[in-house]
C-alpha cells in the first residue's frame, strides 16, 4: 500500500539496502616502477611482484570452514536488515548480529580466519611499451585486489619514472646530447666520434660551425606510442675555447686577427658607441 511505497522511497533516499550480502569491488593498486633511460626508449618485459588481497582458495570466499558452517541469521532471517516502526515511519537498519550479511558463520575458515580473502604476493608480467615517459601510468584491468562477496577485482596501475641518463636527455621524441669540439674544428670543420644509444658513430662538422648548432641523425631517437614514427638523435655543439695558450699560439691568433682586419680595441669602442646611440 501507500505505507510500503513510502517506506521504499525513504529507504532508497537514505541509502537503505535490501537483501543480505552485498558484493564489493576490490581496491585498485598502484606499483611504482623505475626504468633506465634505455628501457624507456626501447621498452621491456617486466615481472612485478604484487602483494594483494585475493579470494581465499580454501573457502572460495565464503569465510566458512564448510557449507555446513554457514547458517541463516536468526535475527533477520537472512534479510541482513532489521525493520523498526517509529510512528508513521518504518526504518530499516543493518542487522547487528550478522552485520548485514544475513548469515552467521559458526566455524570460520582456518586459512583466512573468516575474512574471505588472504594476503598473497603474485608475480605479474607487464609489457612496457617503447617510448614510454615519466608520469605515465599503465592500467592492468582486474589485476588489483579481489572483491568481497563475489564482487569484481580492482585494477592495477603501474606508475612510470624514468631515471636520468648521464649523457642523453629526452626532448619529445628526440634524444639530445651535448658534444664538445675544439674551436679549430668549429672553424675548419672535420669529423668527430659521438655517442648514441646504439653505439658510437662518426659525424661531420661543417666548417664555420657556431656554438649550440644542432646536428641531426634521423631515426635514432625515441619511438612514438601513437604511430610508427621515431624521433632523431640531436647533437648540440659546444665549442671549447682554450684557456691557456703558448706564445706561438698567441702569435698565430694575432696574425689571424690582423689578416682578418680585426682589432679588439676597435670592436670594443664600436660596441660602446652602439650602446650610447641606443640609450640616447
Secondary structure as GFF3:
##gff-version 3
##sequence-region A 1 280
A	DSSP	alpha_helix	2	13	.	.	.	ID=ss1
A	DSSP	beta_strand	29	35	.	.	.	ID=ss2
A	DSSP	alpha_helix	37	42	.	.	.	ID=ss3
A	DSSP	beta_strand	44	55	.	.	.	ID=ss4
A	DSSP	three_ten_helix	67	69	.	.	.	ID=ss5
A	DSSP	beta_strand	70	72	.	.	.	ID=ss6
A	DSSP	beta_strand	81	86	.	.	.	ID=ss7
A	DSSP	beta_strand	89	94	.	.	.	ID=ss8
A	DSSP	beta_strand	103	105	.	.	.	ID=ss9
A	DSSP	beta_strand	117	128	.	.	.	ID=ss10
A	DSSP	beta_strand	137	140	.	.	.	ID=ss11
A	DSSP	beta_strand	156	162	.	.	.	ID=ss12
A	DSSP	beta_strand	169	171	.	.	.	ID=ss13
A	DSSP	beta_strand	174	182	.	.	.	ID=ss14
A	DSSP	alpha_helix	183	188	.	.	.	ID=ss15
A	DSSP	beta_strand	190	194	.	.	.	ID=ss16
A	DSSP	beta_strand	201	205	.	.	.	ID=ss17
A	DSSP	beta_strand	214	217	.	.	.	ID=ss18
A	DSSP	beta_strand	233	240	.	.	.	ID=ss19
A	DSSP	alpha_helix	247	259	.	.	.	ID=ss20
A	DSSP	alpha_helix	264	279	.	.	.	ID=ss21
###
